[in-house]
Each structure stands twice: as structure tokens, then as C-alpha cells.
């Protein structure tokens, strides 16, 4: 998922500290419902530490019955596709060594769009608050080719709802 729409109004605010704007605050709950409708509420969320990502996640989880484990990492801020993949392979393993069946990564472009395009094997545009759902084989943290995508299930964005 790419974070929801951010606010550029406050001059001098660092990119990392930009909050959501009104549209972003409206769109995130819509995408939470979209995930629920697709039976894709995550057990684990991997997240950039940017304020707009944190606010997107806050608005997502308010609409779900179960709360996911949220793992924040500064290295996901403006991350490359390879960095995002490394987090997917290595994060979110519980104390018993089990991986969640559903994981959501919330990050930024251009990395998210590049990753989704690569995994989908087709050009995919990721506007703000867009989500791409993939079915993957089990992820082995030692497998540099993971995640191995079985198929692209859906791509959703607020404008498509």
C-alpha cells in the first residue's frame, strides 16, 4: 500500500513529518473497508516511520475487528524495492517462528510502484492510498527470490471505489 494523500501546506516541514490532508484522512478508512471486503485484513503491517504512513495506519486499523502487529522501520522510508522485499522476507515472524498469512507493507513511491510493477509483471500505477493484493507462496527468509508471487489478486484505490 502506498500511504494516503499527504499535506503540503506547512512550509518548512520536513518530508518525513508531513501529515495526511483531508482527502488522505477520508481515503484511508475507505481502503480499510476495501481490504476487509477482500478478506485481506493483515496480521502484520510493515511500515515506514513517516508521519503520513503512521496516520494512514491509524485510520486503517480503526475499521478492523482484530489489531495487526505494526512493525515500523525507518529504512522503509522512501525505500527501494529491494529494501522492501528484504523487510517482507525477514520481518513479522512471531515468537514460534511462524509467518503471518496476511502482511501489509505501507510505504512510499517510487519504491512501492516499482515493486508492485515488478511483482505483477506489468506496469502498475500506485496513486496515494492504492493497494495491490498478491497471493504468494510461503516466504522463506533465506530465499532471495521471495516472495514468489502466484498471482495478482486485485489493485484498488480510492478513485476506483
C-alpha positions as CSV (number, residue, x, y, z in Angstrom):
1,X,0.0,0.0,0.0
2,X,1.1,3.5,-0.7
3,X,0.3,5.9,2.1
4,X,-2.8,8.1,1.8
5,X,-2.6,11.7,0.4
6,X,-0.3,14.0,2.5
7,X,-0.5,17.7,3.3
8,X,2.0,20.1,1.7
9,X,0.5,23.2,3.3
10,X,3.0,23.8,6.1
11,X,6.1,25.4,4.7
12,X,9.4,24.3,6.2
13,X,8.0,20.9,7.4
14,X,10.3,18.0,6.6
15,X,9.0,15.5,4.1
16,X,9.2,12.8,6.8
17,X,6.9,14.9,9.1
18,X,4.1,15.7,6.7
19,X,0.7,14.6,7.9
20,X,-2.3,13.5,5.9
21,X,-4.5,16.1,4.3
22,X,-8.3,16.0,4.4
23,X,-8.5,13.7,1.3
24,X,-6.0,11.3,2.9
25,X,-7.9,11.2,6.2
26,X,-11.1,10.3,4.1
27,X,-9.4,7.8,1.8
28,X,-7.6,5.6,4.4
29,X,-10.9,4.3,6.0
30,X,-12.3,3.6,2.6
31,X,-9.3,1.4,1.8
32,X,-9.6,-0.3,5.2
33,X,-13.1,-1.4,4.2
34,X,-11.8,-2.5,0.8
35,X,-9.2,-4.7,2.5
36,X,-11.9,-6.2,4.7
37,X,-14.2,-6.8,1.7
38,X,-11.4,-8.7,0.0
39,X,-10.7,-10.8,3.2
40,X,-7.2,-9.2,3.3
41,X,-7.0,-7.6,6.7
42,X,-3.4,-8.1,7.7
43,X,-2.0,-9.8,10.7
44,X,1.2,-7.8,10.4
45,X,1.9,-4.3,9.0
46,X,5.4,-3.3,7.9
47,X,5.5,0.5,7.9
48,X,7.7,3.4,7.2
49,X,8.2,5.8,10.1
50,X,6.9,8.8,8.2
51,X,4.0,10.7,9.8
52,X,1.7,10.2,6.8
53,X,2.2,6.4,7.0
54,X,1.5,6.4,10.7
55,X,-1.7,8.4,10.2
56,X,-2.7,6.1,7.3
57,X,-2.3,3.0,9.6
58,X,-4.2,4.6,12.5
59,X,-7.1,5.2,10.2
60,X,-7.0,1.7,8.7
61,X,-6.9,-0.2,12.0
62,X,-9.9,1.7,13.4
63,X,-12.1,-0.2,11.0
64,X,-10.9,-3.8,11.7
65,X,-12.0,-6.2,14.5
66,X,-8.5,-7.5,15.1
67,X,-5.5,-5.4,15.5
68,X,-2.4,-6.3,13.5
69,X,1.1,-6.2,14.8
70,X,2.7,-3.0,13.4
71,X,6.4,-3.1,12.8
72,X,7.9,0.4,12.0
73,X,11.2,0.8,10.3
74,X,13.0,4.0,9.2
75,X,14.6,2.0,6.4
76,X,11.2,1.7,4.8
77,X,11.0,5.5,4.4
78,X,11.4,6.1,0.7
79,X,12.8,2.5,0.4
80,X,13.9,0.8,-2.8
81,X,12.0,-2.3,-4.0
82,X,14.9,-4.5,-2.8
83,X,14.8,-3.0,0.7
84,X,11.0,-3.5,0.9
85,X,11.5,-7.2,-0.2
86,X,14.1,-7.7,2.5
87,X,11.7,-6.5,5.1
88,X,9.0,-8.8,3.7
89,X,11.4,-11.7,4.0
90,X,12.7,-11.0,7.4
91,X,10.0,-9.2,9.5
92,X,6.8,-10.3,11.0
93,X,7.8,-13.7,12.3
94,X,6.2,-14.5,15.6
95,X,7.9,-16.0,18.7
96,X,7.1,-19.5,17.4
97,X,8.8,-18.8,14.1
98,X,5.6,-18.6,12.2
99,X,4.8,-16.2,9.5
100,X,1.5,-14.4,9.2
101,X,-0.8,-15.4,6.4
102,X,-1.5,-11.8,5.5
103,X,1.0,-9.0,5.6
104,X,0.6,-5.3,4.5
105,X,3.5,-3.0,3.7
106,X,2.7,0.7,3.8
107,X,5.3,2.9,2.2
108,X,6.1,5.4,-0.5
109,X,6.6,5.9,-4.2
110,X,8.6,5.4,-6.3
111,X,9.6,2.2,-4.4
112,X,6.1,0.9,-3.9
113,X,5.1,1.4,-7.5
114,X,8.3,-0.1,-8.8
115,X,7.9,-3.2,-6.5
116,X,4.2,-3.7,-7.5
117,X,5.1,-3.3,-11.2
118,X,7.9,-5.9,-10.8
119,X,5.8,-8.4,-8.8
120,X,2.8,-8.0,-11.1
121,X,5.0,-8.3,-14.2
122,X,3.1,-5.3,-15.7
123,X,3.1,-1.6,-15.4
124,X,1.0,-0.7,-12.3
125,X,0.3,2.9,-11.1
126,X,0.1,3.3,-7.4
127,X,-1.6,6.6,-6.5
128,X,-1.9,7.6,-2.9
129,X,-3.8,5.1,-0.8
130,X,-3.6,2.4,-3.5
131,X,-3.2,-1.2,-2.6
132,X,-2.1,-4.2,-4.6
133,X,-3.0,-7.7,-3.3
134,X,-0.9,-10.6,-4.2
135,X,-1.1,-14.3,-3.5
136,X,2.3,-15.6,-2.7
137,X,4.0,-18.9,-1.9
138,X,5.2,-19.3,1.7
139,X,8.1,-16.9,2.3
140,X,11.4,-18.2,3.4
141,X,13.6,-15.5,4.9
142,X,16.7,-17.2,3.4
143,X,15.2,-17.2,-0.2
144,X,16.5,-14.2,-2.1
145,X,13.7,-14.8,-4.7
146,X,10.9,-14.4,-2.1
147,X,8.1,-13.5,-2.2
148,X,7.2,-15.8,-5.1
149,X,4.0,-14.4,-6.5
150,X,1.4,-16.8,-7.5
151,X,-0.9,-14.1,-8.9
152,X,-2.1,-10.5,-8.6
153,X,-5.5,-10.7,-6.9
154,X,-6.6,-7.1,-7.1
155,X,-5.5,-3.5,-7.2
156,X,-7.6,-0.9,-5.5
157,X,-7.5,2.8,-4.9
158,X,-10.0,5.4,-3.7
159,X,-10.7,6.7,-7.2
160,X,-11.6,3.1,-8.3
161,X,-14.1,2.6,-5.5
